[in-house]
Amino acid sequence: DTGVSQDPRHKITKRGQNVTFRCDPISEHNRLYWYRQTLGQGPEFLTYFQNEAQLEKSRLLSDRFSAERPKGSFSTLEIQRTEQGDSAMYLCASSLSGGNNEQFFGPGTRLTVL
Amino acid sequence: KQEVTQIPAALSVPEGENLVLNCSFTDSAIYNLQWFRQDPGKGLTSLLLIQSSQREQTSGRLNASLDKSSGRSTLYIAASQPGDSATYLCAVSVWNGNKLVFGAGTILRVKS
């Protein structure tokens, strides 16, 4: 297994369009996290799943954002009616619950909203 | 609410120098602490993880310490190299769900 993968790596869209990102975690990991990072800041937590259940959502995740992990494997993050303020790096991480729960990150999806 | 602060915000050192990056957090009830490296425009690479019951971890030229009671961690880099130039992020894991709370990072430049 080569680690966490994310697709696409870059996305440029116009304001008002919908976008969807995909994350494939490390195969044996049951937890999957989404974070958002803006320039010069550390990543901020958005939401996480344990298996297929979405267990926590940040206040940052407005009603325009939705995340799914239908079979407890890959996850998608959709942003509807994008705004310029949504421009950021969207990072996905996975971990195995129990033990030290070390999180491993993917390469991120860079979103630019024009 | 957990808050993480990293000092300094940026650091420039000549090659070969030993250096220390600092991280502080406001709530000592953490599950673990991770140090990450991030190259420009890239994702995060995990460097070291210290569990809440541990005091330090070492990997090669890197050593991280944790003083949970005072809410502090340090990352020590020995004999720095130009390839160490990157942003270093500290993150603490909260108990419920283990989401990470990050600092803003320290931008390190090692000059050859």
Interface residues (C-beta under 8 A of the other chain):
Chain A: V4 Q6 R31 Y33 Y35 G40 Q41 G42 P43 E44 F45 Y48 Q50 L55 E56 L91 A93 S95 S97 N100 N101 E102 Q103 F104 F105 G106 P107 G108 R110
Chain B: V4 Y31 N32 Q34 F36 G41 K42 G43 L44 T45 S46 L49 Q51 L89 A91 S93 N96 G97 N98 K99 L100 V101 F102 G103 A104 G105
